[in-house]
Amino acid sequence: MTQLLNLRSAKFAVAALSLAALSACSMFSSKDPRFLPTPLTDYEARVAANVRWSVSVGKGSGFGFIPARVGDRVYAAAPSGQVVQVGLSSGAVGWTVNTSKTLSAGVGADDRIVAVAANDGSVMAYDTAGNHLWTSKASSEVNVPPAVGDGLVVVRSSDYRIQAFDARSGDLLWSLQRPGPALALKTNIKMEVFDGMVIAGLPNGRLMIIDGATGAVQWEGVVSQSRGVTDLERINDVVGGPVAAGPLLCAASYQGKAVCFDVSQGGFPVWQKDFSTATGLATDGRLLFGSTQRDVVTALALSDGTTVWKQDGLRNRKLSGPAALENAVAVGDYEGHIHFLSRSDGRLIGRVNVGSGAVVSPLVGTEYGALVQSGNGNLVLVGVN
């Protein structure tokens, strides 16, 4: 479930987290039927959903753990300290490394470097054969998967500091910090390194593009602005990862908006729409897919933000971030079910279970199906025929 981090005093943290539990978990504790998880219902199966392979990564799961796909290789990590490389098409394990630390986030990878973070602030890098290269220290605990690319390993720590390390040596290259709010979500967040730039969403409702070489901010766009009186009401974190489609760069926030900016025109917002999500967006190049706070799966037109369809048959099932597949949209839920929806109209068309435990990591779409990091510590490829 969505948790809250407080960066003030321990006394205030106890009160805030108690309020957060009442707010974020009300759907499980409230007797009000509006907040209870929708029971699984019958549907007309239009695809055959199946588990194509499953590999144990380790023990535990968490919001900071997202599989990384690089070509035909997939990298994944678990809080218990393991990092694995798996063949995407075959499910064959290439190697497993035990970091001997409790991990807090992973994995970031490119064709040279694999990076994870530990709960003591350590950032650890390995080569693609599983050999340890270096360990460096972030300013505080890292709960967001490292972003790797263009010779950089970039992390965002819990004090809202973004730091870049040299991928070869582990030397700190630059550090950038923005003032943060009193409360922020602990949920799925992902940064990207693209063409020498770092793209990062922030807990103040902003999306930022940073020069990877210097750490200088090149552009900053407003996804949403805080509203309300209390700290809980004012949470408006940019969640999920940035979504790029042609000249458009899109993002969404909690208790805020979905917005697409035209980066070819100076980052001007093409459209914006009230849309609150705790899991972020995915795209198939024509539509944006996301789940609202109450887990209503929604498709928005990429061009203008028009709502194309909604699916409320999974309401309050604590859905994961979605994956856009060739013939479906996939989301995971709190009971380990993966649901497949029609991309054209949102109808439920398939379902498969990947094991006990909530699927909290966003699904990763591939041409073979959706990569799932399950609640019981497995990396699973699910597909539809």
C-alpha positions as a Markdown table, in Angstrom:
| # | Residue | x | y | z |
|---|---|---|---|---|
| 1 | Met | 0.0 | 0.0 | 0.0 |
| 2 | Thr | 1.0 | 3.6 | -0.5 |
| 3 | Gln | 3.1 | 4.7 | 2.5 |
| 4 | Leu | 4.2 | 8.1 | 3.5 |
| 5 | Leu | 7.7 | 9.3 | 4.3 |
| 6 | Asn | 8.1 | 12.3 | 6.7 |
| 7 | Leu | 11.3 | 14.3 | 6.7 |
| 8 | Arg | 10.6 | 16.3 | 9.9 |
| 9 | Ser | 10.6 | 14.9 | 13.4 |
| 10 | Ala | 10.0 | 11.4 | 14.6 |
| 11 | Lys | 7.1 | 12.5 | 16.6 |
| 12 | Phe | 5.4 | 14.1 | 13.6 |
| 13 | Ala | 6.2 | 11.0 | 11.6 |
| 14 | Val | 4.2 | 8.7 | 13.9 |
| 15 | Ala | 1.2 | 11.0 | 13.6 |
| 16 | Ala | 1.5 | 11.4 | 9.9 |
| 17 | Leu | 2.0 | 7.7 | 9.2 |
| 18 | Ser | -1.1 | 6.9 | 11.3 |
| 19 | Leu | -3.1 | 9.3 | 9.3 |
| 20 | Ala | -1.6 | 7.9 | 6.1 |
| 21 | Ala | -2.7 | 4.4 | 7.1 |
| 22 | Leu | -6.2 | 5.6 | 7.6 |
| 23 | Ser | -6.2 | 7.3 | 4.2 |
| 24 | Ala | -4.2 | 4.9 | 2.0 |
| 25 | Cys | -5.6 | 1.7 | 3.6 |
| 26 | Ser | -9.2 | 2.7 | 4.1 |
| 27 | Met | -10.3 | 0.5 | 1.3 |
| 28 | Phe | -9.2 | -2.6 | 3.3 |
| 29 | Ser | -10.4 | -1.4 | 6.7 |
| 30 | Ser | -13.5 | 0.6 | 6.0 |
| 31 | Lys | -16.9 | -1.0 | 6.0 |
| 32 | Asp | -18.0 | 1.5 | 3.4 |
| 33 | Pro | -18.5 | -0.6 | 0.2 |
| 34 | Arg | -17.2 | 2.2 | -1.9 |
| 35 | Phe | -13.7 | 1.6 | -0.5 |
| 36 | Leu | -13.6 | -2.2 | -0.5 |
| 37 | Pro | -11.7 | -4.1 | -3.2 |
| 38 | Thr | -14.0 | -5.2 | -6.1 |
| 39 | Pro | -14.3 | -9.0 | -6.0 |
| 40 | Leu | -13.0 | -10.8 | -9.1 |
| 41 | Thr | -15.8 | -11.2 | -11.6 |
| 42 | Asp | -16.5 | -13.4 | -14.5 |
| 43 | Tyr | -15.6 | -12.1 | -17.9 |
| 44 | Glu | -15.4 | -13.3 | -21.5 |
| 45 | Ala | -11.9 | -14.5 | -22.0 |
| 46 | Arg | -10.7 | -13.3 | -25.4 |
| 47 | Val | -7.0 | -14.3 | -24.9 |
| 48 | Ala | -5.2 | -17.2 | -23.3 |
| 49 | Ala | -3.1 | -15.7 | -20.5 |
| 50 | Asn | -0.2 | -17.8 | -19.2 |
| 51 | Val | 3.0 | -17.7 | -17.2 |
| 52 | Arg | 5.8 | -18.2 | -19.7 |
| 53 | Trp | 8.6 | -18.5 | -17.1 |
| 54 | Ser | 9.3 | -17.8 | -13.5 |
| 55 | Val | 12.6 | -17.3 | -11.7 |
| 56 | Ser | 13.2 | -16.7 | -7.9 |
| 57 | Val | 15.1 | -13.5 | -7.3 |
| 58 | Gly | 15.2 | -13.6 | -3.5 |
| 59 | Lys | 13.0 | -12.6 | -0.6 |
| 60 | Gly | 10.7 | -9.6 | -0.4 |
| 61 | Ser | 9.5 | -7.0 | -2.7 |
| 62 | Gly | 8.9 | -3.2 | -2.6 |
| 63 | Phe | 8.2 | -0.1 | -4.5 |
| 64 | Gly | 11.9 | 0.5 | -5.3 |
| 65 | Phe | 12.3 | -2.7 | -7.2 |
| 66 | Ile | 11.6 | -2.7 | -11.0 |
| 67 | Pro | 13.0 | -5.2 | -13.5 |
| 68 | Ala | 15.4 | -3.6 | -16.1 |
| 69 | Arg | 15.3 | -5.0 | -19.6 |
| 70 | Val | 18.4 | -4.5 | -21.9 |
| 71 | Gly | 18.1 | -6.4 | -25.2 |
| 72 | Asp | 17.4 | -10.0 | -24.4 |
| 73 | Arg | 18.6 | -9.7 | -20.8 |
| 74 | Val | 16.6 | -8.8 | -17.8 |
| 75 | Tyr | 18.0 | -7.7 | -14.5 |
| 76 | Ala | 16.2 | -7.8 | -11.2 |
| 77 | Ala | 17.0 | -7.5 | -7.5 |
| 78 | Ala | 15.3 | -8.3 | -4.1 |
| 79 | Pro | 15.5 | -6.7 | -0.7 |
| 80 | Ser | 17.2 | -9.8 | 0.6 |
| 81 | Gly | 20.3 | -8.8 | -1.4 |
| 82 | Gln | 20.2 | -10.8 | -4.6 |
| 83 | Val | 20.7 | -9.5 | -8.1 |
| 84 | Val | 20.0 | -11.8 | -11.1 |
| 85 | Gln | 20.4 | -11.8 | -14.8 |
| 86 | Val | 17.8 | -13.7 | -16.8 |
| 87 | Gly | 17.3 | -14.3 | -20.5 |
| 88 | Leu | 14.1 | -12.5 | -21.6 |
| 89 | Ser | 13.1 | -15.0 | -24.3 |
| 90 | Ser | 14.1 | -18.2 | -22.4 |
| 91 | Gly | 13.9 | -17.5 | -18.7 |
| 92 | Ala | 17.4 | -19.0 | -18.3 |
| 93 | Val | 19.4 | -17.6 | -15.3 |
| 94 | Gly | 22.7 | -16.1 | -16.5 |
| 95 | Trp | 24.1 | -15.3 | -13.1 |
| 96 | Thr | 23.1 | -14.5 | -9.5 |
| 97 | Val | 25.0 | -12.2 | -7.2 |
| 98 | Asn | 24.5 | -11.8 | -3.4 |
| 99 | Thr | 25.4 | -8.3 | -2.4 |
| 100 | Ser | 25.4 | -9.2 | 1.3 |
| 101 | Lys | 23.4 | -6.1 | 2.0 |
| 102 | Thr | 19.7 | -5.3 | 2.4 |
| 103 | Leu | 18.7 | -3.6 | -0.8 |
| 104 | Ser | 16.3 | -0.7 | -1.0 |
| 105 | Ala | 16.1 | -0.1 | -4.8 |
| 106 | Gly | 17.1 | -1.7 | -8.1 |
| 107 | Val | 17.7 | -2.3 | -10.9 |
| 108 | Gly | 19.2 | 0.3 | -13.2 |
| 109 | Ala | 21.1 | -1.1 | -16.2 |
| 110 | Asp | 22.5 | -0.5 | -19.7 |
| 111 | Asp | 24.7 | -2.7 | -21.9 |
| 112 | Arg | 27.7 | -2.2 | -19.6 |
| 113 | Ile | 26.5 | -1.5 | -16.0 |
| 114 | Val | 24.0 | -2.9 | -13.5 |
| 115 | Ala | 23.3 | -0.8 | -10.4 |
| 116 | Val | 21.4 | -1.3 | -7.2 |
| 117 | Ala | 21.1 | 0.6 | -3.9 |
| 118 | Ala | 21.2 | -0.6 | -0.2 |
| 119 | Asn | 19.3 | 0.8 | 2.8 |
| 120 | Asp | 22.6 | 2.2 | 4.2 |
| 121 | Gly | 22.9 | 4.5 | 1.2 |
| 122 | Ser | 25.4 | 2.4 | -0.7 |
| 123 | Val | 25.2 | 2.4 | -4.5 |
| 124 | Met | 26.7 | -0.7 | -6.0 |
| 125 | Ala | 27.7 | -1.3 | -9.6 |
| 126 | Tyr | 28.4 | -4.6 | -11.4 |
| 127 | Asp | 29.3 | -5.3 | -15.0 |
| 128 | Thr | 27.0 | -7.4 | -17.2 |
| 129 | Ala | 28.9 | -10.6 | -16.2 |
| 130 | Gly | 28.0 | -10.0 | -12.5 |
| 131 | Asn | 31.5 | -8.8 | -11.4 |
| 132 | His | 31.5 | -6.1 | -8.7 |
| 133 | Leu | 33.0 | -2.8 | -10.0 |
| 134 | Trp | 32.5 | -0.3 | -7.2 |
| 135 | Thr | 30.5 | 0.8 | -4.2 |
| 136 | Ser | 29.8 | 4.5 | -3.5 |
| 137 | Lys | 27.7 | 6.3 | -1.0 |
| 138 | Ala | 24.6 | 8.4 | -1.6 |
| 139 | Ser | 23.7 | 11.2 | 0.8 |
| 140 | Ser | 20.9 | 9.1 | 2.3 |
| 141 | Glu | 18.8 | 6.0 | 1.6 |
| 142 | Val | 17.8 | 5.5 | -2.0 |
| 143 | Asn | 14.3 | 4.3 | -2.6 |
| 144 | Val | 14.2 | 4.9 | -6.4 |
| 145 | Pro | 15.8 | 2.5 | -8.8 |
| 146 | Pro | 19.1 | 3.9 | -10.2 |
| 147 | Ala | 19.0 | 5.4 | -13.7 |
| 148 | Val | 21.9 | 4.1 | -15.8 |
| 149 | Gly | 23.1 | 5.3 | -19.2 |
| 150 | Asp | 25.6 | 7.5 | -21.0 |
| 151 | Gly | 28.4 | 6.7 | -18.5 |
| 152 | Leu | 26.2 | 7.7 | -15.5 |
| 153 | Val | 24.6 | 6.0 | -12.6 |
| 154 | Val | 22.1 | 8.5 | -11.2 |
| 155 | Val | 20.2 | 8.0 | -7.9 |
| 156 | Arg | 17.6 | 10.0 | -6.0 |
| 157 | Ser | 17.9 | 9.8 | -2.2 |
| 158 | Ser | 15.2 | 10.2 | 0.5 |
| 159 | Asp | 16.4 | 13.8 | 1.2 |
| 160 | Tyr | 15.3 | 14.7 | -2.4 |
| 161 | Arg | 18.9 | 14.9 | -3.6 |
| 162 | Ile | 19.7 | 13.7 | -7.1 |
| 163 | Gln | 23.3 | 12.5 | -7.5 |
| 164 | Ala | 25.3 | 11.2 | -10.5 |
| 165 | Phe | 28.2 | 8.8 | -10.3 |
| 166 | Asp | 30.7 | 8.0 | -12.9 |
| 167 | Ala | 29.7 | 4.6 | -14.3 |
| 168 | Arg | 33.4 | 3.4 | -14.6 |
| 169 | Ser | 34.8 | 4.6 | -11.3 |
| 170 | Gly | 31.9 | 5.4 | -9.0 |
| 171 | Asp | 33.2 | 8.9 | -8.4 |
| 172 | Leu | 30.6 | 11.5 | -7.5 |
| 173 | Leu | 30.2 | 13.8 | -10.5 |
| 174 | Trp | 27.5 | 16.2 | -9.3 |
| 175 | Ser | 24.7 | 16.6 | -6.7 |
| 176 | Leu | 21.5 | 18.5 | -7.1 |
| 177 | Gln | 18.9 | 19.2 | -4.4 |
| 178 | Arg | 15.5 | 20.8 | -4.5 |
| 179 | Pro | 13.5 | 21.8 | -1.4 |
| 180 | Gly | 11.0 | 18.9 | -0.6 |
| 181 | Pro | 7.6 | 18.8 | 1.0 |
| 182 | Ala | 7.0 | 17.6 | 4.6 |
| 183 | Leu | 5.4 | 14.4 | 3.3 |
| 184 | Ala | 6.0 | 12.4 | 0.2 |
| 185 | Leu | 4.7 | 9.2 | -1.2 |
| 186 | Lys | 6.7 | 6.0 | -1.0 |
| 187 | Thr | 5.6 | 4.5 | -4.3 |
| 188 | Asn | 6.9 | 3.6 | -7.7 |
| 189 | Ile | 9.1 | 6.3 | -9.1 |
| 190 | Lys | 11.6 | 6.0 | -11.9 |
| 191 | Met | 14.1 | 8.3 | -13.5 |
| 192 | Glu | 15.5 | 8.0 | -17.1 |
| 193 | Val | 18.8 | 8.8 | -18.7 |
| 194 | Phe | 18.3 | 9.7 | -22.4 |
| 195 | Asp | 20.7 | 11.3 | -24.9 |
| 196 | Gly | 22.9 | 12.7 | -22.2 |
| 197 | Met | 20.0 | 14.1 | -20.1 |
| 198 | Val | 18.5 | 12.9 | -16.8 |
| 199 | Ile | 14.7 | 13.1 | -16.6 |
| 200 | Ala | 13.3 | 13.0 | -13.1 |
| 201 | Gly | 9.9 | 13.6 | -11.5 |
| 202 | Leu | 9.9 | 15.3 | -8.1 |
| 203 | Pro | 7.7 | 15.2 | -5.0 |
| 204 | Asn | 6.8 | 18.9 | -5.5 |
| 205 | Gly | 4.8 | 18.2 | -8.7 |
| 206 | Arg | 7.5 | 19.1 | -11.1 |
| 207 | Leu | 9.3 | 17.3 | -13.9 |
| 208 | Met | 12.9 | 18.1 | -14.6 |
| 209 | Ile | 15.5 | 17.6 | -17.3 |
| 210 | Ile | 19.1 | 17.8 | -16.1 |
| 211 | Asp | 22.3 | 17.9 | -18.1 |
| 212 | Gly | 24.0 | 14.6 | -17.3 |
| 213 | Ala | 27.5 | 16.0 | -17.8 |
| 214 | Thr | 27.2 | 19.0 | -15.5 |
| 215 | Gly | 24.1 | 18.6 | -13.3 |
| 216 | Ala | 22.6 | 21.9 | -14.6 |
| 217 | Val | 18.9 | 22.0 | -14.9 |
| 218 | Gln | 17.9 | 22.5 | -18.5 |
| 219 | Trp | 14.1 | 22.6 | -18.1 |
| 220 | Glu | 11.5 | 22.3 | -15.4 |
| 221 | Gly | 7.8 | 21.8 | -16.0 |
| 222 | Val | 4.9 | 22.0 | -13.6 |
| 223 | Val | 2.8 | 18.8 | -13.6 |
| 224 | Ser | 0.6 | 19.9 | -10.7 |
| 225 | Gln | 0.6 | 22.3 | -7.8 |
| 226 | Ser | -0.2 | 21.5 | -4.2 |
| 227 | Arg | -3.8 | 22.1 | -3.0 |
| 228 | Gly | -5.4 | 21.8 | 0.4 |
| 229 | Val | -4.5 | 22.8 | 3.9 |
| 230 | Thr | -2.9 | 19.8 | 5.6 |
| 231 | Asp | 0.4 | 18.2 | 4.6 |
| 232 | Leu | -1.6 | 15.0 | 3.5 |
| 233 | Glu | -3.9 | 17.1 | 1.3 |
| 234 | Arg | -0.9 | 18.8 | -0.3 |
| 235 | Ile | 0.9 | 15.7 | -1.5 |
| 236 | Asn | 1.3 | 16.0 | -5.2 |
| 237 | Asp | 4.3 | 13.8 | -6.1 |
| 238 | Val | 5.1 | 13.0 | -9.7 |
| 239 | Val | 4.9 | 9.2 | -9.8 |
| 240 | Gly | 5.9 | 6.4 | -12.1 |
| 241 | Gly | 8.4 | 7.2 | -14.8 |
| 242 | Pro | 8.5 | 9.9 | -17.5 |
| 243 | Val | 6.8 | 8.8 | -20.7 |
| 244 | Ala | 8.3 | 9.9 | -24.0 |
| 245 | Ala | 6.5 | 9.6 | -27.3 |
| 246 | Gly | 7.9 | 11.5 | -30.2 |
| 247 | Pro | 8.2 | 15.2 | -29.2 |
| 248 | Leu | 5.9 | 14.6 | -26.2 |
| 249 | Leu | 7.1 | 14.1 | -22.6 |
| 250 | Cys | 4.3 | 13.1 | -20.3 |
| 251 | Ala | 3.9 | 12.5 | -16.6 |
| 252 | Ala | 1.2 | 12.3 | -13.9 |
| 253 | Ser | 1.0 | 13.1 | -10.2 |
| 254 | Tyr | -0.8 | 12.0 | -7.1 |
| 255 | Gln | -3.7 | 14.3 | -6.2 |
| 256 | Gly | -2.8 | 16.3 | -9.3 |
| 257 | Lys | -2.8 | 16.0 | -13.1 |
| 258 | Ala | -1.7 | 14.1 | -16.2 |
| 259 | Val | 0.3 | 16.5 | -18.5 |
| 260 | Cys | 2.1 | 16.1 | -21.9 |
| 261 | Phe | 4.8 | 18.7 | -22.7 |
| 262 | Asp | 6.1 | 19.3 | -26.2 |
| 263 | Val | 9.9 | 19.3 | -25.7 |
| 264 | Ser | 10.5 | 20.3 | -29.3 |
| 265 | Gln | 8.7 | 23.6 | -28.5 |
| 266 | Gly | 10.5 | 24.5 | -25.4 |
| 267 | Gly | 8.5 | 22.2 | -23.1 |
| 268 | Phe | 5.2 | 23.9 | -23.7 |
| 269 | Pro | 2.3 | 21.9 | -22.2 |
| 270 | Val | 0.2 | 20.5 | -25.0 |
| 271 | Trp | -2.6 | 19.5 | -22.7 |
| 272 | Gln | -3.3 | 18.8 | -19.0 |
| 273 | Lys | -6.0 | 16.9 | -17.3 |
| 274 | Asp | -7.1 | 16.4 | -13.6 |
| 275 | Phe | -5.9 | 12.9 | -12.9 |
| 276 | Ser | -4.7 | 11.5 | -9.6 |
| 277 | Thr | -2.6 | 8.3 | -9.7 |
| 278 | Ala | -0.2 | 6.6 | -7.4 |
| 279 | Thr | 1.4 | 4.4 | -10.0 |
| 280 | Gly | 2.1 | 6.5 | -13.2 |
| 281 | Leu | 1.5 | 6.0 | -16.9 |
| 282 | Ala | 2.4 | 3.8 | -19.8 |
| 283 | Thr | 1.8 | 4.3 | -23.6 |
| 284 | Asp | 1.4 | 2.4 | -26.8 |
| 285 | Gly | 2.2 | 5.5 | -28.9 |
| 286 | Arg | -1.4 | 6.4 | -29.3 |
| 287 | Leu | -2.9 | 6.1 | -25.8 |
| 288 | Leu | -1.7 | 6.7 | -22.3 |
| 289 | Phe | -2.8 | 4.1 | -19.7 |
| 290 | Gly | -3.0 | 4.7 | -16.0 |
| 291 | Ser | -5.0 | 3.8 | -12.9 |
| 292 | Thr | -6.6 | 6.4 | -10.7 |
| 293 | Gln | -6.3 | 6.6 | -6.9 |
| 294 | Arg | -9.3 | 4.3 | -6.7 |
| 295 | Asp | -7.9 | 1.9 | -9.3 |
| 296 | Val | -10.1 | 2.8 | -12.2 |
| 297 | Val | -8.0 | 1.9 | -15.3 |
| 298 | Thr | -8.2 | 4.8 | -17.8 |
| 299 | Ala | -7.0 | 5.4 | -21.3 |
| 300 | Leu | -6.3 | 8.9 | -22.4 |
| 301 | Ala | -5.6 | 10.1 | -26.0 |
| 302 | Leu | -1.9 | 10.9 | -26.2 |
| 303 | Ser | -2.6 | 13.8 | -28.6 |
| 304 | Asp | -5.1 | 15.8 | -26.5 |
| 305 | Gly | -5.8 | 14.0 | -23.2 |
| 306 | Thr | -9.4 | 13.0 | -24.1 |
| 307 | Thr | -10.7 | 10.1 | -22.1 |
| 308 | Val | -11.1 | 7.2 | -24.5 |
| 309 | Trp | -12.3 | 4.5 | -22.0 |
| 310 | Lys | -12.5 | 3.6 | -18.3 |
| 311 | Gln | -12.6 | 0.2 | -16.6 |
| 312 | Asp | -13.9 | 0.2 | -13.0 |
| 313 | Gly | -14.1 | -3.6 | -12.7 |
| 314 | Leu | -10.8 | -3.6 | -10.7 |
| 315 | Arg | -11.7 | -0.7 | -8.4 |
| 316 | Asn | -9.7 | -0.6 | -5.1 |
| 317 | Arg | -7.6 | -3.6 | -6.0 |
| 318 | Lys | -4.4 | -1.7 | -5.4 |
| 319 | Leu | -3.2 | -2.0 | -9.0 |
| 320 | Ser | 0.4 | -1.8 | -10.1 |
| 321 | Gly | 1.7 | 0.5 | -12.8 |
| 322 | Pro | 0.5 | -0.7 | -16.2 |
| 323 | Ala | 2.3 | -2.2 | -19.2 |
| 324 | Ala | 1.2 | -1.7 | -22.8 |
| 325 | Leu | 1.6 | -4.9 | -24.8 |
| 326 | Glu | 1.0 | -5.6 | -28.4 |
| 327 | Asn | -2.5 | -6.9 | -27.9 |
| 328 | Ala | -3.5 | -5.8 | -24.4 |
| 329 | Val | -2.9 | -3.6 | -21.3 |
| 330 | Ala | -1.7 | -5.5 | -18.2 |
| 331 | Val | -1.9 | -4.5 | -14.5 |
| 332 | Gly | -1.2 | -6.4 | -11.4 |
| 333 | Asp | -3.2 | -6.4 | -8.1 |
| 334 | Tyr | -2.8 | -6.9 | -4.4 |
| 335 | Glu | -3.6 | -10.7 | -4.6 |
| 336 | Gly | -1.0 | -11.5 | -7.3 |
| 337 | His | -3.4 | -11.5 | -10.2 |
| 338 | Ile | -2.3 | -10.0 | -13.6 |
| 339 | His | -5.3 | -8.6 | -15.5 |
| 340 | Phe | -5.3 | -8.1 | -19.2 |
| 341 | Leu | -7.5 | -5.4 | -20.8 |
| 342 | Ser | -8.3 | -4.6 | -24.4 |
| 343 | Arg | -6.3 | -1.6 | -25.5 |
| 344 | Ser | -9.2 | -0.4 | -27.7 |
| 345 | Asp | -12.1 | -0.4 | -25.2 |
| 346 | Gly | -10.8 | -1.5 | -21.8 |
| 347 | Arg | -12.7 | -4.8 | -21.5 |
| 348 | Leu | -11.3 | -7.5 | -19.3 |
| 349 | Ile | -10.0 | -10.1 | -21.7 |
| 350 | Gly | -7.7 | -12.3 | -19.6 |
| 351 | Arg | -6.3 | -13.1 | -16.2 |
| 352 | Val | -3.5 | -15.1 | -14.6 |
| 353 | Asn | -2.1 | -15.5 | -11.1 |
| 354 | Val | 1.6 | -15.2 | -10.4 |
| 355 | Gly | 1.6 | -16.3 | -6.8 |
| 356 | Ser | 0.9 | -14.9 | -3.3 |
| 357 | Gly | 1.7 | -11.4 | -2.4 |
| 358 | Ala | 0.8 | -8.0 | -3.8 |
| 359 | Val | 2.3 | -6.9 | -7.1 |
| 360 | Val | 3.6 | -3.5 | -6.2 |
| 361 | Ser | 6.3 | -3.0 | -8.9 |
| 362 | Pro | 5.1 | -1.6 | -12.2 |
| 363 | Leu | 4.9 | -4.1 | -15.0 |
| 364 | Val | 7.4 | -3.9 | -17.8 |
| 365 | Gly | 6.1 | -4.4 | -21.3 |
| 366 | Thr | 8.1 | -6.4 | -23.9 |
| 367 | Glu | 7.3 | -8.1 | -27.2 |
| 368 | Tyr | 7.2 | -11.5 | -25.3 |
| 369 | Gly | 4.7 | -10.3 | -22.6 |
| 370 | Ala | 4.8 | -8.4 | -19.3 |
| 371 | Leu | 7.6 | -8.7 | -16.8 |
| 372 | Val | 6.3 | -9.0 | -13.3 |
| 373 | Gln | 8.2 | -8.7 | -10.0 |
| 374 | Ser | 5.8 | -10.6 | -7.7 |
| 375 | Gly | 5.2 | -10.1 | -4.1 |
| 376 | Asn | 6.8 | -13.5 | -3.2 |
| 377 | Gly | 10.1 | -12.6 | -4.7 |
| 378 | Asn | 9.8 | -14.1 | -8.2 |
| 379 | Leu | 10.5 | -12.5 | -11.6 |
| 380 | Val | 7.8 | -13.7 | -14.0 |
| 381 | Leu | 7.1 | -13.3 | -17.7 |
| 382 | Val | 3.4 | -13.4 | -18.4 |
| 383 | Gly | 1.9 | -13.3 | -21.9 |
| 384 | Val | -1.3 | -13.7 | -23.8 |
| 385 | Asn | -2.0 | -15.8 | -27.0 |
